[in-house]
Amino acid sequence: MDGYTSLNNTTSGLCFSTRFPPIVRLNNTITSHLFSTIFSSLGLTSNFFAFCVLLGAYRRTQSRSRSSFLIFLCGLVVTDFAGLLVTGCIVLTYHYNRFIWEEVDPNCHLCNFMGLSMVFFGLCPLLLGATMAIERFMGINRPFSRSSNMSKRRALCTVLLVLAFACFIGILPIMGLGHYKLQYPKSWCFFSISPEPVDQVFSLIFSLVGLLSIVVSILLNTVSVVTLFKVCCDRESVQRRRDHEVEMMVQLLGIMVIASVCWCPLLIFVAQTATSNESTVSNKTMQVNLLIYIRLVTWNQILDPWVYILFRRAVLRRVYPDLGRTRASIMSMYPMMTTSLRRKLTRVESMRP
């Protein structure tokens, strides 16, 4: 068998059809259980701490736009925490118990669940990052396109729609568009990247959705930062403080940079492999590369919470004391419309019960 371990498709589920290279010196390579243990523990602790920080900030804030943004951030933290918890439990159980997948999961239900979880919890931060970029773009560059800032209920519904879309993509292989397979070193499951048409289609869907989310985030955040910079540098118009706008953009840029660095290698690898008719099913080098890229993606879930923890106004003011001074508002870019809009908003607020 040229050094590989092959599984019989006739006696095992389809998810066990991958041929794995021999695993040598387990404790001294990237396949070590220490990687999974450290990454899971660090990620869970960081996200729990970040959730406590965000919850406190949400209770103190009085800005509607800030409250909506915090709802998106809480969505990111919760999905990152849940993703690490769900996948980490399965991976660590395998590493410490060394169970045989074919015996524990002969019908591939557990493998399909883990594959779905990997796709769902992987796409969620990318899609939520793009959604936040769109919301901030509209709030900063098109403040008059809506009568008021996004409500908390609308923000929550938007988060739920994003989660539903990510879940729909994750279900596609279970419905027949693609396959979830056990991956090297037999501790986790992910979708199959092979020349088979259904696998190619799903691989391209996954990579293109991820890459498109990153591109949207980069483009819209760039425009928003330029607009916000112009407002902050406008010394002639001084209105109420909008420090939270700077804080939100700094946090959003941090999320964008981390997501781009951690996710682009995997997304590009998946797209290149799918379009080149190559396969990770029996290619030792590609199986190892896929594992390395997944390790890199895990850093996204570990580093994201520290963006919320470190890039708060209280911390930013220590680095840049001028942030606490009064500065221009987004409304200062539209002086002719400010008065009429305020009257309209005041009238709408007074009509509410």
Disulfide bonds with the S-S distance in Angstrom:
Cys15-Cys108 1.97
Cys111-Cys189 2.09
